[in-house]
Amino acid sequence: MLKKFLNLNIIIRRNAGHSKWQNIRHTKGAKDAERATMFTKLSRQMKVAIQEGGSADPQQNIKLSHVIEQAKRFNMPAASIQNVLKTTDKSNAKTFLIEIRGPGGCLILCEVFTSNLQGLRMTVASILKKHQAKLNDSGIGAQFTEKGITYVEPKDKDKSEEEILEAATEHAIECNAEDVQFVDKDILQFTCGATQFRPLQQKLEEFGYKIIDANIDFIPTKLQEISPSEQETTEKLLSKLETLPEIVRVFDNVSA
């Protein structure tokens, strides 16, 4: 019955969703230096949203409003957010996607914000050589699809997981979500199409859910199995890529 309403085949239900939540939770409790790195990433995402949406007014720019909401959830100071909104980017930076063929044939997609794409690609290429990977321009981006991912605290925590999930599924149907599942003991993940991202959050708040984190991510349409050693190399590569200032977000199709 539920599958008639929730198109569960639209996305891959990967254990990496759980890993992502663990990473988010770790970041929230991270040290000051790691928090500063997160704030830098959020600042870049705001700049990307301003450029793509053509406005620094979150009322007129839905993507910007999404990023600001996420920044607030990570306790980014209001003054820092306002400073990003008021600062004019004079670097002529633009957003691009850099496609990578990683260890074991896995796919990696980097969303970047730069005024020197060729220079950044050269920097990335030098990193890839040390991690059994290479740049790829054969349409890897087409193997990912944008989805809205929203994490919430379950309602009625005194109920069983089955009862909570059953109620959440009914709410997912009403919100036009594509999927809902537990990713942690007390965390539910709702998935929807990118255009339904904000309406879904508004509906969830009306239903009384507390939103912990939300973002529009690139979700792989097919997962790639790789060996333990290749997975270790991939994790090191992803960590290295995320330290580059021009890289805003990194996605992969590695099966957990």
Secondary structure, DSSP 8 states (H G I E B T S, - for coil): -HHHHS-TTSS---THHHHHHHHHHHHHT--HHHHHHHHHHHHHHHHHHHHHHT-S-TTT-HHHHHHHHHHHHTT--HHHHHHHHHS---S--EEEEEEEE-GGG-EEEEEEEES-HHHHHHHHHHHHHTTT-EE--SSGGGGEEEEEEEEEE-S-TTS-HHHHHHHHHHHHHHTT-SEEEEEETTEEEEEEEGGGHHHHHHHHHHTT-EEEEEEEEEEESS-B---HHHHHHHHHHHHHHHTSTTEEEEEE-B--
